[in-house]
């Protein structure tokens, strides 16, 4: 019985074979002409995300460097929203800490 199971396991795809299977499925599902368009779309989405992250980081640095030290709640909520942070039950200091944590987490990737 174990020899039959071992024989079955030997016939399953391993390593690189899975990559070829996935490529074939993608080509069949989307078609050859659609794949470059999908790649461009993913590239643009990634670039937009990075641009928004950099913009939020710059705004936060500007807000930190202001001499008054007071930042409007609306501006903090806007930055938090662009980073996908829930700001409903947070005060200003907690929100600043969450924004800093998110920016540091994404910059380490």
PyMOL commands that place a pseudoatom at each C-alpha (Angstrom):
pseudoatom trace, name=CA, resn=UNK, resi=1, chain=A, elem=C, hetatm=0, pos=[0.000, 0.000, 0.000]
pseudoatom trace, name=CA, resn=UNK, resi=2, chain=A, elem=C, hetatm=0, pos=[2.771, 2.460, 0.870]
pseudoatom trace, name=CA, resn=UNK, resi=3, chain=A, elem=C, hetatm=0, pos=[4.552, 1.692, -2.435]
pseudoatom trace, name=CA, resn=UNK, resi=4, chain=A, elem=C, hetatm=0, pos=[1.406, 2.726, -4.318]
pseudoatom trace, name=CA, resn=UNK, resi=5, chain=A, elem=C, hetatm=0, pos=[1.189, 5.951, -2.308]
pseudoatom trace, name=CA, resn=UNK, resi=6, chain=A, elem=C, hetatm=0, pos=[4.869, 6.660, -2.907]
pseudoatom trace, name=CA, resn=UNK, resi=7, chain=A, elem=C, hetatm=0, pos=[4.389, 6.047, -6.634]
pseudoatom trace, name=CA, resn=UNK, resi=8, chain=A, elem=C, hetatm=0, pos=[1.429, 8.474, -6.648]
pseudoatom trace, name=CA, resn=UNK, resi=9, chain=A, elem=C, hetatm=0, pos=[3.436, 11.150, -4.837]
pseudoatom trace, name=CA, resn=UNK, resi=10, chain=A, elem=C, hetatm=0, pos=[6.285, 10.777, -7.329]
pseudoatom trace, name=CA, resn=UNK, resi=11, chain=A, elem=C, hetatm=0, pos=[3.881, 11.564, -10.172]
pseudoatom trace, name=CA, resn=UNK, resi=12, chain=A, elem=C, hetatm=0, pos=[2.674, 14.872, -8.641]
pseudoatom trace, name=CA, resn=UNK, resi=13, chain=A, elem=C, hetatm=0, pos=[4.241, 18.040, -10.064]
pseudoatom trace, name=CA, resn=UNK, resi=14, chain=A, elem=C, hetatm=0, pos=[7.235, 19.398, -8.167]
pseudoatom trace, name=CA, resn=UNK, resi=15, chain=A, elem=C, hetatm=0, pos=[8.885, 22.873, -8.045]
pseudoatom trace, name=CA, resn=UNK, resi=16, chain=A, elem=C, hetatm=0, pos=[9.303, 24.316, -11.528]
pseudoatom trace, name=CA, resn=UNK, resi=17, chain=A, elem=C, hetatm=0, pos=[6.486, 22.239, -12.943]
pseudoatom trace, name=CA, resn=UNK, resi=18, chain=A, elem=C, hetatm=0, pos=[4.003, 24.259, -10.868]
pseudoatom trace, name=CA, resn=UNK, resi=19, chain=A, elem=C, hetatm=0, pos=[5.296, 27.487, -12.417]
pseudoatom trace, name=CA, resn=UNK, resi=20, chain=A, elem=C, hetatm=0, pos=[4.687, 26.139, -15.909]
pseudoatom trace, name=CA, resn=UNK, resi=21, chain=A, elem=C, hetatm=0, pos=[1.217, 24.945, -14.934]
pseudoatom trace, name=CA, resn=UNK, resi=22, chain=A, elem=C, hetatm=0, pos=[0.336, 28.376, -13.519]
pseudoatom trace, name=CA, resn=UNK, resi=23, chain=A, elem=C, hetatm=0, pos=[1.657, 30.122, -16.646]
pseudoatom trace, name=CA, resn=UNK, resi=24, chain=A, elem=C, hetatm=0, pos=[-0.414, 27.859, -18.876]
pseudoatom trace, name=CA, resn=UNK, resi=25, chain=A, elem=C, hetatm=0, pos=[-3.546, 28.500, -16.793]
pseudoatom trace, name=CA, resn=UNK, resi=26, chain=A, elem=C, hetatm=0, pos=[-2.989, 32.277, -16.946]
pseudoatom trace, name=CA, resn=UNK, resi=27, chain=A, elem=C, hetatm=0, pos=[-2.481, 32.185, -20.713]
pseudoatom trace, name=CA, resn=UNK, resi=28, chain=A, elem=C, hetatm=0, pos=[-5.601, 30.082, -21.222]
pseudoatom trace, name=CA, resn=UNK, resi=29, chain=A, elem=C, hetatm=0, pos=[-7.692, 32.194, -18.844]
pseudoatom trace, name=CA, resn=UNK, resi=30, chain=A, elem=C, hetatm=0, pos=[-6.611, 35.686, -19.988]
pseudoatom trace, name=CA, resn=UNK, resi=31, chain=A, elem=C, hetatm=0, pos=[-5.171, 35.089, -23.441]
pseudoatom trace, name=CA, resn=UNK, resi=32, chain=A, elem=C, hetatm=0, pos=[-1.762, 36.071, -24.740]
pseudoatom trace, name=CA, resn=UNK, resi=33, chain=A, elem=C, hetatm=0, pos=[-2.789, 39.606, -25.744]
pseudoatom trace, name=CA, resn=UNK, resi=34, chain=A, elem=C, hetatm=0, pos=[-4.271, 40.461, -22.333]
pseudoatom trace, name=CA, resn=UNK, resi=35, chain=A, elem=C, hetatm=0, pos=[-1.209, 39.529, -20.221]
pseudoatom trace, name=CA, resn=UNK, resi=36, chain=A, elem=C, hetatm=0, pos=[0.916, 42.629, -21.076]
pseudoatom trace, name=CA, resn=UNK, resi=37, chain=A, elem=C, hetatm=0, pos=[-2.085, 44.846, -20.362]
pseudoatom trace, name=CA, resn=UNK, resi=38, chain=A, elem=C, hetatm=0, pos=[-2.538, 43.197, -16.962]
pseudoatom trace, name=CA, resn=UNK, resi=39, chain=A, elem=C, hetatm=0, pos=[1.156, 43.633, -16.190]
pseudoatom trace, name=CA, resn=UNK, resi=40, chain=A, elem=C, hetatm=0, pos=[0.960, 47.347, -17.078]
pseudoatom trace, name=CA, resn=UNK, resi=41, chain=A, elem=C, hetatm=0, pos=[-2.099, 47.764, -14.886]
pseudoatom trace, name=CA, resn=UNK, resi=42, chain=A, elem=C, hetatm=0, pos=[-0.371, 46.118, -11.919]
pseudoatom trace, name=CA, resn=UNK, resi=43, chain=A, elem=C, hetatm=0, pos=[2.715, 48.253, -12.534]
pseudoatom trace, name=CA, resn=UNK, resi=44, chain=A, elem=C, hetatm=0, pos=[0.683, 51.467, -12.601]
pseudoatom trace, name=CA, resn=UNK, resi=45, chain=A, elem=C, hetatm=0, pos=[-1.181, 50.479, -9.443]
pseudoatom trace, name=CA, resn=UNK, resi=46, chain=A, elem=C, hetatm=0, pos=[2.094, 49.783, -7.661]
pseudoatom trace, name=CA, resn=UNK, resi=47, chain=A, elem=C, hetatm=0, pos=[3.540, 53.095, -8.812]
pseudoatom trace, name=CA, resn=UNK, resi=48, chain=A, elem=C, hetatm=0, pos=[0.449, 54.983, -7.639]
pseudoatom trace, name=CA, resn=UNK, resi=49, chain=A, elem=C, hetatm=0, pos=[0.666, 53.294, -4.245]
pseudoatom trace, name=CA, resn=UNK, resi=50, chain=A, elem=C, hetatm=0, pos=[4.335, 54.225, -3.886]
pseudoatom trace, name=CA, resn=UNK, resi=51, chain=A, elem=C, hetatm=0, pos=[3.607, 57.791, -4.985]
pseudoatom trace, name=CA, resn=UNK, resi=52, chain=A, elem=C, hetatm=0, pos=[0.818, 58.124, -2.408]
pseudoatom trace, name=CA, resn=UNK, resi=53, chain=A, elem=C, hetatm=0, pos=[3.066, 56.678, 0.292]
pseudoatom trace, name=CA, resn=UNK, resi=54, chain=A, elem=C, hetatm=0, pos=[5.856, 59.141, -0.535]
pseudoatom trace, name=CA, resn=UNK, resi=55, chain=A, elem=C, hetatm=0, pos=[3.377, 62.025, -0.659]
pseudoatom trace, name=CA, resn=UNK, resi=56, chain=A, elem=C, hetatm=0, pos=[1.970, 61.078, 2.755]
pseudoatom trace, name=CA, resn=UNK, resi=57, chain=A, elem=C, hetatm=0, pos=[5.471, 60.816, 4.183]
pseudoatom trace, name=CA, resn=UNK, resi=58, chain=A, elem=C, hetatm=0, pos=[6.375, 64.275, 2.825]
pseudoatom trace, name=CA, resn=UNK, resi=59, chain=A, elem=C, hetatm=0, pos=[3.202, 65.798, 4.220]
pseudoatom trace, name=CA, resn=UNK, resi=60, chain=A, elem=C, hetatm=0, pos=[3.845, 64.230, 7.599]
pseudoatom trace, name=CA, resn=UNK, resi=61, chain=A, elem=C, hetatm=0, pos=[7.413, 65.561, 7.618]
pseudoatom trace, name=CA, resn=UNK, resi=62, chain=A, elem=C, hetatm=0, pos=[6.142, 69.038, 6.720]
pseudoatom trace, name=CA, resn=UNK, resi=63, chain=A, elem=C, hetatm=0, pos=[3.583, 68.853, 9.484]
pseudoatom trace, name=CA, resn=UNK, resi=64, chain=A, elem=C, hetatm=0, pos=[6.213, 67.743, 11.977]
pseudoatom trace, name=CA, resn=UNK, resi=65, chain=A, elem=C, hetatm=0, pos=[8.556, 70.561, 10.993]
pseudoatom trace, name=CA, resn=UNK, resi=66, chain=A, elem=C, hetatm=0, pos=[5.950, 73.295, 11.446]
pseudoatom trace, name=CA, resn=UNK, resi=67, chain=A, elem=C, hetatm=0, pos=[6.877, 75.543, 14.333]
pseudoatom trace, name=CA, resn=UNK, resi=68, chain=A, elem=C, hetatm=0, pos=[3.345, 75.724, 15.739]
pseudoatom trace, name=CA, resn=UNK, resi=69, chain=A, elem=C, hetatm=0, pos=[3.244, 71.956, 16.230]
pseudoatom trace, name=CA, resn=UNK, resi=70, chain=A, elem=C, hetatm=0, pos=[-0.519, 71.878, 15.804]
pseudoatom trace, name=CA, resn=UNK, resi=71, chain=A, elem=C, hetatm=0, pos=[-1.909, 69.950, 12.892]
pseudoatom trace, name=CA, resn=UNK, resi=72, chain=A, elem=C, hetatm=0, pos=[-5.542, 70.010, 11.949]
pseudoatom trace, name=CA, resn=UNK, resi=73, chain=A, elem=C, hetatm=0, pos=[-7.519, 66.875, 12.577]
pseudoatom trace, name=CA, resn=UNK, resi=74, chain=A, elem=C, hetatm=0, pos=[-8.704, 66.933, 8.963]
pseudoatom trace, name=CA, resn=UNK, resi=75, chain=A, elem=C, hetatm=0, pos=[-5.143, 66.754, 7.653]
pseudoatom trace, name=CA, resn=UNK, resi=76, chain=A, elem=C, hetatm=0, pos=[-4.303, 63.826, 9.934]
pseudoatom trace, name=CA, resn=UNK, resi=77, chain=A, elem=C, hetatm=0, pos=[-7.456, 62.012, 8.843]
pseudoatom trace, name=CA, resn=UNK, resi=78, chain=A, elem=C, hetatm=0, pos=[-6.592, 62.641, 5.183]
pseudoatom trace, name=CA, resn=UNK, resi=79, chain=A, elem=C, hetatm=0, pos=[-3.114, 61.161, 5.621]
pseudoatom trace, name=CA, resn=UNK, resi=80, chain=A, elem=C, hetatm=0, pos=[-4.492, 58.215, 7.603]
pseudoatom trace, name=CA, resn=UNK, resi=81, chain=A, elem=C, hetatm=0, pos=[-7.115, 57.587, 4.936]
pseudoatom trace, name=CA, resn=UNK, resi=82, chain=A, elem=C, hetatm=0, pos=[-4.490, 57.558, 2.187]
pseudoatom trace, name=CA, resn=UNK, resi=83, chain=A, elem=C, hetatm=0, pos=[-2.528, 54.961, 4.157]
pseudoatom trace, name=CA, resn=UNK, resi=84, chain=A, elem=C, hetatm=0, pos=[-5.601, 52.849, 4.955]
pseudoatom trace, name=CA, resn=UNK, resi=85, chain=A, elem=C, hetatm=0, pos=[-5.587, 53.529, 8.703]
pseudoatom trace, name=CA, resn=UNK, resi=86, chain=A, elem=C, hetatm=0, pos=[-8.851, 53.509, 10.675]
pseudoatom trace, name=CA, resn=UNK, resi=87, chain=A, elem=C, hetatm=0, pos=[-8.969, 56.834, 12.534]
pseudoatom trace, name=CA, resn=UNK, resi=88, chain=A, elem=C, hetatm=0, pos=[-12.465, 56.837, 13.993]
pseudoatom trace, name=CA, resn=UNK, resi=89, chain=A, elem=C, hetatm=0, pos=[-11.673, 55.986, 17.630]
pseudoatom trace, name=CA, resn=UNK, resi=90, chain=A, elem=C, hetatm=0, pos=[-8.220, 57.588, 17.863]
pseudoatom trace, name=CA, resn=UNK, resi=91, chain=A, elem=C, hetatm=0, pos=[-7.162, 60.923, 19.276]
pseudoatom trace, name=CA, resn=UNK, resi=92, chain=A, elem=C, hetatm=0, pos=[-4.564, 63.076, 17.486]
pseudoatom trace, name=CA, resn=UNK, resi=93, chain=A, elem=C, hetatm=0, pos=[-1.545, 61.588, 19.263]
pseudoatom trace, name=CA, resn=UNK, resi=94, chain=A, elem=C, hetatm=0, pos=[-2.679, 57.994, 18.656]
pseudoatom trace, name=CA, resn=UNK, resi=95, chain=A, elem=C, hetatm=0, pos=[-3.341, 58.847, 15.027]
pseudoatom trace, name=CA, resn=UNK, resi=96, chain=A, elem=C, hetatm=0, pos=[0.142, 60.363, 14.602]
pseudoatom trace, name=CA, resn=UNK, resi=97, chain=A, elem=C, hetatm=0, pos=[1.657, 57.235, 16.155]
pseudoatom trace, name=CA, resn=UNK, resi=98, chain=A, elem=C, hetatm=0, pos=[-0.369, 54.973, 13.836]
pseudoatom trace, name=CA, resn=UNK, resi=99, chain=A, elem=C, hetatm=0, pos=[0.711, 56.992, 10.783]
pseudoatom trace, name=CA, resn=UNK, resi=100, chain=A, elem=C, hetatm=0, pos=[4.360, 56.836, 11.866]
pseudoatom trace, name=CA, resn=UNK, resi=101, chain=A, elem=C, hetatm=0, pos=[4.092, 53.076, 12.435]
pseudoatom trace, name=CA, resn=UNK, resi=102, chain=A, elem=C, hetatm=0, pos=[2.499, 52.500, 9.011]
pseudoatom trace, name=CA, resn=UNK, resi=103, chain=A, elem=C, hetatm=0, pos=[5.123, 54.602, 7.242]
pseudoatom trace, name=CA, resn=UNK, resi=104, chain=A, elem=C, hetatm=0, pos=[7.954, 52.822, 9.028]
pseudoatom trace, name=CA, resn=UNK, resi=105, chain=A, elem=C, hetatm=0, pos=[6.384, 49.412, 8.327]
pseudoatom trace, name=CA, resn=UNK, resi=106, chain=A, elem=C, hetatm=0, pos=[6.013, 50.081, 4.592]
pseudoatom trace, name=CA, resn=UNK, resi=107, chain=A, elem=C, hetatm=0, pos=[9.467, 51.641, 4.252]
pseudoatom trace, name=CA, resn=UNK, resi=108, chain=A, elem=C, hetatm=0, pos=[11.101, 48.460, 5.637]
pseudoatom trace, name=CA, resn=UNK, resi=109, chain=A, elem=C, hetatm=0, pos=[9.610, 46.314, 2.872]
for i in range(1, 109): cmd.bond("trace and resi %d" % i, "trace and resi %d" % (i + 1))
show_as sticks, trace
zoom trace
